[in-house]
Amino acid sequence: MNHENDAGQPLELILARNLVSIISLAAVLVDAEGRIVFYNDAAAQLVGEPFEEIGTMAREEWNARYGPVDEQGGALAADELPLAAAVREGAQPMRAFESARSVA
């Protein structure tokens, strides 16, 4: 089910943005194509810019700008991310990684 509102945004996205906006932990909304479609104020503190200044962004562009990166600043492939490994292996994500801002 994908109801559109008057502004052309799916109702589900609007509701998800409202939910993410009120939580205090950093949260990022990603659509089915892997695009960053919203992040909250706590995530903006980590990113360094509010979502309203950046807007929707493809995963590749996000990764190039913000990471995740390894301890030396090298890009991590999607299948190397802790969550991807946990899903693939059925384990909990335990590996640490950095944002591009924290390595620079």
Residue pairs with C-beta under 8 A, 6 or more apart in sequence:
1 12
2 10
2 11
2 12
3 10
3 11
3 12
4 10
4 11
5 11
5 14
13 29
13 31
13 37
13 38
16 29
16 38
17 29
17 38
20 27
20 29
20 38
20 39
20 40
21 40
21 41
23 40
23 42
24 42
25 42
26 39
26 40
26 42
26 43
26 45
26 46
27 39
27 40
27 42
27 43
28 36
28 38
28 39
28 43
29 36
29 37
29 38
29 39
30 36
30 37
30 59
31 37
34 58
34 59
35 56
35 57
35 58
35 59
36 56
36 57
36 58
36 59
36 62
37 56
38 51
39 47
39 51
40 51
41 50
43 51
44 50
44 51
46 99
46 101
47 54
47 66
47 99
47 101
48 101
57 65
59 78
63 75
64 75
65 100
66 99
66 100
66 101
67 75
67 76
67 97
67 98
67 99
67 100
67 101
67 103
68 75
68 76
68 81
68 97
68 98
68 99
68 100
69 75
69 76
69 97
69 98
69 99
69 100
69 103
70 76
70 97
70 98
71 98
71 103
72 103
73 98
73 100
73 103
73 104
76 97
78 84
79 85
79 88
81 93
81 97
82 93
82 94
82 95
82 96
82 97
83 93
85 91
85 93
85 95
86 92
86 93
